[in-house]
Amino acid sequence: MDVTNETKEEQRKLWNNLAGRAWVEAQESLDRLFKPVEDLLVESVGAKSPRQVLDVGCGTGSTTLAVARLLGAKGRCIGIDISEPMIAAAQARAERDRSPARFICADAQTYAFEPAAVDMIVSRFGVMFFDDPVAAFANLRRAARDEAELRLITWRSAAENPFMTTAERAAAPLLPNLPVRRTDGPGQFAFADGQRVSNILSDSGWTEIVLAPIDIACTLPEKQLIRYFTQLGPVGMILQESDDRTRAQIIEAVRPAFDSYVHGAEVRFTAGCWTVTARAGSA
Ligand SMILES: C[S@@+](CC[C@H](N)C(=O)[O-])C[C@H]1O[C@@H](n2cnc3c(N)ncnc32)[C@H](O)[C@@H]1O
């Protein structure tokens, strides 16, 4: 297996196992936490009235469902994600809501989309995990009509998102096997470097590329904080497979590190993101 295939397999495994299960379990609180991000995407869809929207790395489907609600009978929204448990959760939500949203469980980098069918592509934090981002965005370009719009929200750097790395910094002395965050390969901060993102998009057939930094205020109930860091992110991944003693030690070491974010019953932080817009260039 070459390095690229290994990376791809790692991501597929991660999102179909530990990370996927954690995101399904935490679906309600994550959707509340990242609702402001979703609102920005839904607003941008509302401004364009597209007929067909694709939500990439749609996870448990909140944004796909929100876009489908907005479009009503005038359009449709399809979500694609590599994670079976997350797509199963999304489909169950769509059935419950009687939503016309449709979900595909597949790798967006290689899936054989209907060519030139989509007017708009959106993603809330779902495009940073491709092992070959140029190939992935070229595939998405083929799914898009000429002039279709791309609207992504991605994380900026780890340094601009200290909340996101608080748990691993505090837990590091106790967890020597914590994986190192990468910015040159798939991962949460893979799109930190704006120039790299611009190059990926221009090399894959997108034009009029604009990256704008945006700081988004996010809140979480304090009573969910321990669950949040013991379930998600690199520390959460390790704790899912740790014994009760290790878990208790980590909670004791990590919880105080979040003190500056806690305001009474609420945890407040700023998500340092990019809004990325681009247009499908002529094929
Ligand atoms: C951080 S989660 C975001 C999920 C969702 N957009 C949300 O905001 O709730 C990233 C998502 O990207 C998905 N993903 C990762 N690699 C993918 C790929 N190659 N093709 C499709 N989805 C992928 C993961 O399974 C996961 O659901």
The ligand as a MOL file (V3000), in Angstrom:
LIG
                    3D

  0  0  0     0  0            999 V3000
M  V30 BEGIN CTAB
M  V30 COUNTS 27 29 0 0 0
M  V30 BEGIN ATOM
M  V30 1 C -15.7010 17.4000 11.0890 0
M  V30 2 S -16.9040 16.3200 10.4030 0 CHG=1
M  V30 3 C -18.1340 17.4670 9.8330 0
M  V30 4 C -19.4640 16.8220 9.6070 0
M  V30 5 C -20.5990 17.7500 9.1930 0
M  V30 6 N -20.2920 18.5330 8.0260 0
M  V30 7 C -20.9800 18.6530 10.3480 0
M  V30 8 O -20.6590 19.8510 10.3040 0
M  V30 9 O -21.6260 18.1710 11.2890 0 CHG=-1
M  V30 10 C -16.0710 15.8700 8.8750 0
M  V30 11 C -16.8650 14.9220 8.0070 0
M  V30 12 O -16.1530 14.6810 6.7830 0
M  V30 13 C -16.3730 13.3250 6.4380 0
M  V30 14 N -15.3540 12.8790 5.4760 0
M  V30 15 C -14.0350 12.6960 5.6980 0
M  V30 16 N -13.4220 12.2800 4.5780 0
M  V30 17 C -14.3730 12.2240 3.6080 0
M  V30 18 C -14.3580 11.8740 2.2230 0
M  V30 19 N -13.2350 11.5070 1.6140 0
M  V30 20 N -15.5270 11.9080 1.5330 0
M  V30 21 C -16.6910 12.2680 2.1560 0
M  V30 22 N -16.7550 12.6130 3.4640 0
M  V30 23 C -15.6120 12.5980 4.1800 0
M  V30 24 C -16.3360 12.6050 7.7670 0
M  V30 25 O -16.8820 11.3080 7.7160 0
M  V30 26 C -17.1060 13.5560 8.6610 0
M  V30 27 O -18.4650 13.2930 8.6660 0
M  V30 END ATOM
M  V30 BEGIN BOND
M  V30 1 1 1 2
M  V30 2 1 2 3
M  V30 3 1 2 10
M  V30 4 1 3 4
M  V30 5 1 4 5
M  V30 6 1 5 6
M  V30 7 1 5 7
M  V30 8 2 7 8
M  V30 9 1 7 9
M  V30 10 1 10 11
M  V30 11 1 11 12
M  V30 12 1 11 26
M  V30 13 1 12 13
M  V30 14 1 13 14
M  V30 15 1 13 24
M  V30 16 1 14 15
M  V30 17 1 14 23
M  V30 18 2 15 16
M  V30 19 1 16 17
M  V30 20 1 17 18
M  V30 21 2 17 23
M  V30 22 1 18 19
M  V30 23 2 18 20
M  V30 24 1 20 21
M  V30 25 2 21 22
M  V30 26 1 22 23
M  V30 27 1 24 25
M  V30 28 1 24 26
M  V30 29 1 26 27
M  V30 END BOND
M  V30 END CTAB
M  END
